[in-house]
Amino acid sequence: MKSILSFGWRILLLINIVIITLAGCSENPPTMVDGQGKLELFVLWDTSYVDSISTLIPVENAKVIVSSRYLTKIYYTDQNGKVYLENLPSSIYGVTIRKQHPLDPNIILVASKQNIEVISTKNIVIDTLLVKPTSSSGITINEIYCAGPVNNFFFFFDQFIELYNSSNEVKYLDGMMVMRFSSNTDGKGPGADEEDDGDIDGVTYVFKFPGKPGEKNYPIYPGQFVVLASDAVDHTKVCATSYDLSNANWEFYNQYSPEDIDNPNVPNLINMRPDKTADFLIALTNDVIVISDGRDSIWQDGIDISTVIDGVEYQSNPHPQNKKTLDPRIDRSYVLSPPRYSGKSMQRREPGLDTNDSLSDFEIKDRATPGYQ
């Protein structure tokens, strides 16, 4: 009889636990839900450069690229130059506007704005952006592949940098320099104008095309992609998920390293620093890459900004506390880099189009595309 009563109390206790648990599950959901942010943008074009009268007209069907730490999405403006975004998570957003010029296909109307704060619990954010005509008329860094292929043995020697000639005329690579900026960490940071004297500091590696600036022996033709490989070999023989770079246009070769690979069929960029005996390798997730025309070859005291052709900074984390270091006169933002050993690359959304806003100019590609896009 006692055991029957004990069993009954156990059953009653179990029923009470179930009731309490179900009651807890039926509580009202939280009233503050993220993902309710709203952003309204108006895109206008000041046509005063066409005629003497300043007229602001709406830009219809312009591409609107919206980026944050959570997403990158593309929208289009309506006939009134307006785009309305909703259901956005709270974050800091960057926006870039692009629209082909209605009369000249070589000109793009662009605008950009960074650090737009959208908070779900606040009212809609409203902003206006004015587009300006931009023409890509020279050599740019078009793609950076630094992450390494998919692997679990830390292979990343298949890195490359791709250049592109977006102009309608032949350019020449003679004497140009390709540099990595990763020192100068105690001051303003790599690629910054440390002394405010018109140059950027923190050069770590400097490799140079043969010849002197102004010579015309190494052309890059209009619309041509040029691949600069760390090692111009077929890396798939080492790692199946890697890339065959044996047909690269150029190869970084360190003549001060007895172990550096030299493909005799690929011309070399030569190391300008005898104190550096390692391969030209760039960091997998955070670095600054700059190309210059070579007129200022004294890297020890910084590279004159007037000689810089293009520069790109990339970082893995868009947190506002991460300091951008490359001088904004070269690039106003930075690329969000792909994860290590992902096989992914950073590539311009349109070949050669450089608005000096890399966060919006570049996108992440699932596979690198050396020599094409």
Residue pairs with C-beta under 8 A, 6 or more apart in sequence:
32 120
32 121
33 120
34 89
34 90
34 120
35 87
35 88
35 89
35 120
36 86
36 87
36 88
36 120
36 121
37 86
37 87
37 88
37 89
37 90
37 91
37 118
37 119
37 120
37 125
38 84
38 85
38 86
38 88
38 118
38 123
38 124
38 125
39 66
39 84
39 85
39 86
39 88
39 93
39 116
39 118
39 124
39 125
39 126
39 127
40 82
40 83
40 84
40 85
40 124
40 125
40 126
40 127
41 64
41 77
41 82
41 83
41 84
41 85
41 95
41 126
41 127
41 128
41 129
42 58
42 80
42 81
42 82
42 126
42 127
42 128
42 129
43 58
43 59
43 62
43 64
43 77
43 81
43 82
43 83
43 97
43 99
43 111
43 128
43 129
43 131
44 56
44 57
44 58
44 59
44 81
44 128
44 129
44 130
44 131
45 56
45 57
45 58
45 59
45 109
45 130
45 131
46 54
46 55
46 56
46 130
46 132
47 54
47 55
47 56
47 57
48 54
48 55
49 133
56 130
57 81
58 77
58 79
58 80
58 81
58 82
59 77
59 81
59 97
59 99
59 109
59 131
60 77
60 78
60 79
60 80
60 81
61 76
61 77
61 99
62 76
62 77
62 81
62 97
62 98
62 99
62 109
62 131
63 74
63 75
63 76
63 97
63 98
63 99
64 74
64 75
64 76
64 77
64 83
64 95
64 96
64 97
65 72
65 73
65 74
65 95
65 96
65 97
65 98
65 349
65 360
66 72
66 73
66 74
66 75
66 85
66 93
66 94
66 95
67 93
67 94
67 95
67 96
67 336
67 359
67 360
68 88
68 89
68 91
68 92
68 93
68 94
68 318
69 91
69 92
69 318
69 319
70 89
70 91
71 89
72 363
75 83
75 85
76 83
77 83
77 97
88 118
88 120
89 120
90 118
90 119
90 120
90 121
91 118
92 115
92 116
92 117
92 118
92 318
92 320
93 116
93 117
93 118
94 112
94 113
94 114
94 115
94 116
94 333
94 357
94 359
94 360
95 112
95 113
95 114
95 116
95 127
95 129
95 360
96 110
96 111
96 112
96 355
96 357
96 359
96 360
96 361
97 109
97 110
97 111
97 112
97 129
97 131
98 108
98 109
98 110
98 350
98 353
99 108
99 109
99 110
99 131
100 107
100 108
100 109
101 107
101 108
101 109
101 133
106 135
106 136
106 168
107 133
107 134
107 135
108 133
108 134
108 135
108 136
108 350
108 353
108 355
109 131
109 132
109 133
109 134
110 131
110 132
110 133
110 134
110 355
111 129
111 130
111 131
111 132
112 129
112 332
112 355
112 357
112 360
113 127
113 129
114 332
114 333
114 357
114 359
115 320
116 125
116 127
117 125
118 125
134 353
134 355
136 166
136 167
136 352
136 353
136 354
137 166
137 167
138 165
138 166
138 167
138 171
138 309
139 163
139 164
139 165
139 166
139 171
139 173
139 220
139 291
139 309
139 310
140 163
140 164
140 166
140 309
140 310
140 348
140 352
140 354
141 161
141 162
141 163
141 289
141 291
141 310
141 311
141 312
142 162
142 163
142 164
142 225
142 347
142 348
142 351
142 352
142 373
143 160
143 161
143 162
143 345
143 346
143 347
143 348
143 368
143 369
143 370
143 373
144 161
144 162
144 282
144 289
144 312
144 314
144 335
144 345
144 346
145 158
145 159
145 160
145 161
145 162
145 243
145 345
145 346
145 368
145 370
146 156
146 159
146 282
146 283
146 284
146 285
146 287
146 314
146 337
146 345
146 346
147 156
147 284
147 285
147 337
147 338
147 339
147 340
147 341
147 342
147 343
147 344
147 345
148 154
148 155
148 156
148 158
148 159
148 284
148 340
148 341
148 342
148 343
149 155
149 156
149 158
149 235
149 239
149 241
149 242
149 243
149 341
149 343
150 241
150 341
150 342
150 343
151 239
151 241
151 242
151 341
152 341
153 239
154 341
155 235
155 238
155 239
155 242
155 341
156 281
156 284
156 340
156 341
157 230
157 231
157 235
157 238
157 279
157 281
158 229
158 230
158 231
158 235
158 239
158 242
158 243
158 245
159 229
159 230
159 281
159 282
160 227
160 228
160 229
160 230
160 243
160 245
160 248
160 368
160 370
161 178
161 227
161 228
161 282
161 289
162 225
162 226
162 227
162 228
162 347
162 370
162 371
163 220
163 225
163 226
163 228
163 291
164 223
164 224
164 225
164 226
164 348
164 351
164 352
165 171
165 220
165 221
165 222
165 223
165 224
165 226
165 352
166 222
166 223
166 351
166 352
166 353
166 354
167 222
168 222
169 222
170 219
170 220
170 221
170 222
171 219
171 220
172 215
172 216
172 217
172 218
172 219
172 220
173 209
173 218
173 219
173 220
173 226
174 209
174 210
174 211
174 212
174 213
174 214
174 215
174 216
174 217
174 218
174 294
175 208
175 209
175 210
175 211
175 212
175 213
175 214
175 215
175 293
175 294
175 295
176 208
176 209
176 213
176 291
176 292
176 293
176 294
176 309
177 206
177 207
177 208
177 209
177 272
177 291
177 292
177 294
177 297
177 299
177 303
178 206
178 207
178 208
178 209
178 228
178 252
178 269
178 280
178 289
178 290
178 291
179 203
179 204
179 205
179 206
179 207
179 289
179 290
179 291
179 292
179 299
179 303
180 203
180 204
180 205
180 280
180 282
180 287
180 288
180 289
181 190
181 191
181 200
181 201
181 202
181 203
181 204
181 287
181 288
181 289
181 290
181 325
181 326
182 190
182 202
182 204
182 283
182 287
182 288
183 190
183 202
183 203
183 204
184 190
184 192
184 194
184 201
184 202
185 202
187 194
187 201
188 194
188 325
189 202
189 323
189 325
190 201
190 202
190 204
190 287
190 288
190 325
190 326
191 200
191 201
191 202
191 288
191 290
191 311
191 313
191 325
191 326
191 327
191 330
192 200
192 201
192 202
192 325
192 326
192 327
193 199
193 200
193 201
193 302
193 305
193 327
194 201
194 202
194 302
195 201
195 302
197 302
198 304
198 305
198 306
199 296
199 301
199 302
199 303
199 304
199 305
200 290
200 302
200 303
200 305
200 308
200 311
200 326
200 327
200 330
201 302
202 288
202 325
203 299
203 300
203 302
203 303
204 276
205 271
205 273
205 276
205 280
206 271
206 272
206 273
206 299
207 252
207 269
207 270
207 271
207 272
207 280
208 269
208 270
208 272
208 294
208 297
209 218
209 250
209 269
209 294
210 217
210 218
210 267
210 268
210 270
211 217
211 218
212 294
213 293
213 294
213 295
218 267
220 226
223 351
225 351
225 371
225 372
225 373
226 249
226 250
227 245
227 248
227 249
227 250
227 370
227 371
228 248
228 249
228 250
228 251
228 252
228 269
229 245
229 248
229 250
229 251
229 252
229 266
229 370
230 251
230 252
230 279
230 280
230 281
231 245
231 251
231 252
231 260
231 261
231 263
231 279
232 245
232 246
232 247
232 248
232 250
232 251
232 261
232 263
232 265
232 266
233 245
233 246
233 261
233 263
234 244
234 245
234 246
235 242
235 243
235 244
235 245
236 242
236 243
236 244
241 343
242 343
243 368
243 370
245 370
246 263
246 265
246 266
247 266
247 371
248 266
248 370
248 371
249 266
249 267
249 371
250 266
250 267
250 268
250 269
251 261
251 262
251 263
251 266
251 267
251 268
251 269
252 268
252 269
252 271
252 279
252 280
253 260
253 261
253 262
253 268
253 269
253 270
253 271
254 260
254 271
254 276
254 277
254 278
254 279
254 280
255 270
255 271
256 271
256 274
256 276
256 277
257 277
257 278
257 279
260 279
262 268
269 280
271 280
272 297
272 299
273 299
282 289
284 337
284 340
284 341
285 314
285 315
285 316
285 337
285 339
285 340
286 314
286 315
286 316
286 337
287 313
287 314
288 311
288 312
288 313
288 325
288 326
289 311
289 312
289 313
290 303
290 308
290 310
290 311
290 312
290 326
290 330
291 308
291 309
291 310
291 311
292 303
292 307
292 308
292 309
293 307
293 309
294 307
295 304
295 307
296 303
296 304
296 307
305 327
305 329
305 330
308 330
310 330
310 354
311 326
311 327
311 330
311 331
312 326
312 331
312 334
312 335
312 346
312 358
312 362
313 324
313 325
313 326
313 331
313 334
313 335
313 358
314 334
314 335
314 336
314 337
314 346
314 358
315 322
315 324
315 334
315 335
315 336
315 337
316 336
316 337
316 339
318 336
324 333
324 334
326 334
328 356
330 356
331 356
331 357
331 358
332 356
332 357
332 358
333 357
333 358
333 359
333 360
334 358
334 359
335 346
335 358
335 359
335 361
335 362
336 359
336 364
337 346
338 344
338 345
338 346
338 364
343 366
343 367
343 368
344 364
344 365
344 366
344 367
344 368
345 364
345 365
345 367
345 368
345 369
346 362
346 363
346 364
346 365
347 362
347 363
347 364
347 365
347 368
347 369
347 373
348 354
348 361
348 362
348 363
348 373
349 360
349 361
349 362
349 363
351 373
353 361
354 361
355 361
